[in-house]
Amino acid sequence: FVLTVLAVVAPARPGGAADAAKEPSLKEALVANEKGAFEAFKQKNASTFNDYLADDFLGVDAGGVTRKAAQSEAMADTQLKDYALDDIKLVKATKNVVILTYKLTQHGTYKGDPIPATVHATSVWVKRGDKWLAVLHQETPARPTRSP
């Protein structure tokens, strides 16, 4: 099982794909909220965590495909010690769809077994009303680094 955690963005600022001046602010908001979701999961705060996810959310990892309810249920069996998001990239697919990718380094366990320490993650948000809700999160374990 790979820990699957997502976030929602605070109310979006107006602007389309051509509004480049606002892109750094959108990226900062997405990253801050992604980390907020990790904190909610780490602290086992299901209510806050679930606020970040759309009702039709899907999580995809080595364990398969899961829905929103399964994500919050996994909290009881997960001990997340720490995490870091690096090499973060944002793609604004449309004015209402944003894709965030990053390298996730994490330490913890799920049902006593270590979770993958490094994964490549993708989160997709869709703007619904005045909120960006996470509709998909996918994690792929990174290949082990090789010595030269």
TORVEX-25150 format. One line per field, with one value per residue (C-alpha): x, y, z; residue number from 1; residue in one letter. Coordinates in steps of 0.25 Angstrom, whole numbers, plus 5000, padded with zeros to 4 digits. Layout:
// TORVEX-25150
px = X ... $
py = Y ... $
pz = Z ... $
pos = NUM ... $
code = a ... $
***
This chain:
// TORVEX-25150
px = 5000 5005 5000 4991 4988 4982 4978 4969 4972 4966 4956 4963 4967 4960 4969 4971 4983 4988 4989 5003 5005 4996 5002 5012 5001 4993 5005 5008 4994 4993 5006 5002 4989 4996 5004 4992 4986 4998 4998 4983 4986 4998 4990 4979 4969 4959 4949 4960 4966 4952 4950 4961 4955 4944 4933 4937 4952 4960 4974 4983 4996 5003 4990 4981 4970 4962 4951 4950 4945 4956 4967 4962 4960 4975 4978 4976 4987 4997 5008 5013 5026 5030 5029 5035 5030 5041 5043 5028 5022 5009 5001 4988 4980 4968 4963 4956 4966 4980 4991 5002 5014 5025 5035 5030 5040 5033 5035 5025 5017 5004 4999 5014 5020 5029 5023 5031 5041 5041 5030 5026 5013 5002 4990 4978 4969 4956 4949 4935 4928 4938 4947 4958 4955 4965 4959 4971 4984 4994 5007 5018 5030 5043 5054 5065 5077 5089 5103 5113 $
py = 5000 5014 5025 5033 5047 5059 5074 5084 5098 5110 5118 5120 5133 5137 5135 5125 5118 5131 5138 5135 5146 5138 5124 5125 5128 5117 5107 5113 5110 5096 5093 5099 5091 5078 5079 5082 5069 5062 5068 5065 5050 5050 5055 5046 5057 5050 5062 5072 5062 5058 5073 5073 5062 5062 5052 5044 5044 5032 5029 5020 5013 4999 4994 4997 5008 5013 5023 5035 5026 5016 5027 5033 5018 5016 5026 5017 5007 5018 5024 5036 5041 5051 5055 5065 5070 5073 5076 5081 5084 5090 5089 5096 5087 5096 5108 5097 5086 5086 5075 5075 5066 5064 5055 5051 5046 5040 5031 5023 5010 5004 4992 4991 4990 5002 5010 5014 5024 5031 5032 5041 5047 5053 5060 5065 5076 5081 5094 5092 5104 5113 5101 5093 5078 5067 5057 5048 5045 5034 5030 5022 5016 5022 5013 5010 5019 5011 5013 5016 $
pz = 5000 4996 5004 4996 5001 4994 4996 4991 4988 4994 4986 4972 4966 4953 4941 4930 4924 4918 4932 4934 4945 4955 4952 4963 4973 4969 4970 4984 4988 4983 4990 5003 5002 4998 5010 5018 5014 5018 5032 5033 5029 5039 5050 5047 5045 5035 5035 5030 5021 5014 5012 5002 4993 4983 4986 4973 4977 4972 4978 4970 4976 4977 4985 4974 4972 4984 4987 4996 5008 5007 5008 5021 5027 5024 5034 5046 5040 5035 5043 5035 5042 5032 5017 5007 4993 4983 4968 4968 4954 4951 4938 4936 4926 4926 4934 4943 4943 4949 4950 4960 4960 4970 4976 4990 5001 5013 5025 5032 5032 5028 5036 5041 5028 5023 5012 5000 5004 4990 4980 4968 4971 4962 4967 4959 4963 4957 4961 4966 4970 4977 4982 4975 4979 4978 4968 4966 4973 4967 4973 4966 4975 4970 4965 4975 4971 4966 4969 4958 $
pos = 1 2 3 4 5 6 7 8 9 10 11 12 13 14 15 16 17 18 19 20 21 22 23 24 25 26 27 28 29 30 31 32 33 34 35 36 37 38 39 40 41 42 43 44 45 46 47 48 49 50 51 52 53 54 55 56 57 58 59 60 61 62 63 64 65 66 67 68 69 70 71 72 73 74 75 76 77 78 79 80 81 82 83 84 85 86 87 88 89 90 91 92 93 94 95 96 97 98 99 100 101 102 103 104 105 106 107 108 109 110 111 112 113 114 115 116 117 118 119 120 121 122 123 124 125 126 127 128 129 130 131 132 133 134 135 136 137 138 139 140 141 142 143 144 145 146 147 148 $
code = f v l t v l a v v a p a r p g g a a d a a k e p s l k e a l v a n e k g a f e a f k q k n a s t f n d y l a d d f l g v d a g g v t r k a a q s e a m a d t q l k d y a l d d i k l v k a t k n v v i l t y k l t q h g t y k g d p i p a t v h a t s v w v k r g d k w l a v l h q e t p a r p t r s p $
***
